[in-house]
Amino acid sequence: MSKFLLISDDCEKEQIIKSAFPSEEIIVSKEELLVFDAFEVENPDLVIIDGDCSLDIKSICRKIKQYSFVTLFILGKTHHNKDVTNNINLFIEYPFDKKLL
């Protein structure tokens, strides 16, 4: 079983991702300090970042490059510069089909 860390404050996206991966462990973090703790403690295989969440995405993405997990970025309405997207492995546009995940 893989461990996913979802960084989002959107309940709809959370439900879609949980239903797409029912047999995987999905940890949801809605607070920036908990995200950084989860990087260390949970050691996720995949980090999914909601580009529209209210957290400091730039800070989170800067910290990601210190780790060796795969990152998936959900593109939404908010536009991000290269500082944010440089360390991301995969991108998916929202709304997305859970089969695509």
C-alpha positions as CSV (number, residue, x, y, z in Angstrom):
1,M,0.0,0.0,0.0
2,S,1.2,3.5,-0.9
3,K,1.0,6.6,1.3
4,F,-0.3,9.8,-0.2
5,L,-0.2,13.3,1.3
6,L,-2.9,15.6,0.0
7,I,-2.3,19.3,0.6
8,S,-5.7,20.8,0.1
9,D,-8.5,22.6,1.9
10,D,-11.1,21.6,-0.7
11,C,-13.4,18.9,0.5
12,E,-14.6,18.1,-3.0
13,K,-11.1,17.4,-4.3
14,E,-10.3,15.4,-1.2
15,Q,-13.4,13.1,-1.9
16,I,-12.5,12.7,-5.5
17,I,-8.9,11.6,-4.7
18,K,-10.0,9.3,-1.9
19,S,-12.6,7.6,-4.2
20,A,-9.9,7.2,-6.9
21,F,-7.5,5.5,-4.5
22,P,-9.7,3.6,-2.0
23,S,-7.0,1.1,-1.0
24,E,-4.3,3.7,-0.5
25,E,-3.5,5.6,2.7
26,I,-4.3,9.2,2.1
27,I,-3.3,11.8,4.7
28,V,-4.9,15.2,4.2
29,S,-3.1,18.3,5.5
30,K,-4.9,21.7,5.6
31,E,-2.3,23.6,7.6
32,E,1.2,24.6,6.5
33,L,3.0,23.5,9.7
34,L,1.3,20.1,9.5
35,V,2.5,19.7,5.9
36,F,6.1,20.1,6.9
37,D,5.6,17.7,9.8
38,A,4.0,15.2,7.4
39,F,7.0,15.3,5.1
40,E,9.2,14.2,8.0
41,V,6.9,11.9,10.0
42,E,4.7,10.2,7.3
43,N,7.3,9.9,4.6
44,P,4.7,9.8,1.8
45,D,5.3,8.1,-1.6
46,L,3.3,10.8,-3.4
47,V,2.4,14.3,-2.5
48,I,-0.6,15.9,-4.2
49,I,-0.8,19.7,-4.0
50,D,-3.9,21.6,-4.7
51,G,-2.7,24.7,-6.5
52,D,-5.8,26.6,-5.4
53,C,-5.5,25.9,-1.7
54,S,-5.1,28.8,0.7
55,L,-1.7,27.7,2.1
56,D,1.7,29.2,1.0
57,I,2.2,27.0,-2.0
58,K,5.5,28.6,-2.9
59,S,7.0,27.8,0.5
60,I,5.8,24.2,0.4
61,C,7.2,23.7,-3.1
62,R,10.5,25.1,-2.1
63,K,10.7,22.6,0.8
64,I,9.7,19.7,-1.5
65,K,13.0,19.7,-3.3
66,Q,14.7,18.4,-0.2
67,Y,12.8,15.1,-0.4
68,S,12.6,12.2,-2.8
69,F,8.9,11.7,-3.2
70,V,6.8,12.2,-6.4
71,T,4.7,15.3,-6.5
72,L,1.5,15.9,-8.4
73,F,0.2,19.4,-8.7
74,I,-3.5,20.1,-9.3
75,L,-3.8,23.1,-11.6
76,G,-6.8,25.3,-11.0
77,K,-7.7,29.0,-11.3
78,T,-4.6,30.3,-9.5
79,H,-1.6,30.9,-11.7
80,H,1.8,30.1,-10.3
81,N,5.3,31.1,-11.4
82,K,8.3,28.9,-12.0
83,D,9.4,29.1,-8.4
84,V,6.4,27.0,-7.5
85,T,6.3,24.6,-10.5
86,N,10.1,23.9,-10.8
87,N,10.1,21.0,-8.4
88,I,6.8,19.3,-9.4
89,N,6.9,16.0,-11.2
90,L,3.4,15.8,-12.6
91,F,0.5,18.2,-13.4
92,I,-3.2,17.6,-13.7
93,E,-5.8,20.2,-14.5
94,Y,-8.9,20.6,-12.4
95,P,-11.7,19.5,-12.9
96,F,-10.2,16.0,-13.7
97,D,-11.6,12.6,-14.2
98,K,-10.6,10.2,-11.3
99,K,-9.8,7.6,-14.0
100,L,-7.1,9.9,-15.2
101,L,-5.5,9.9,-11.8
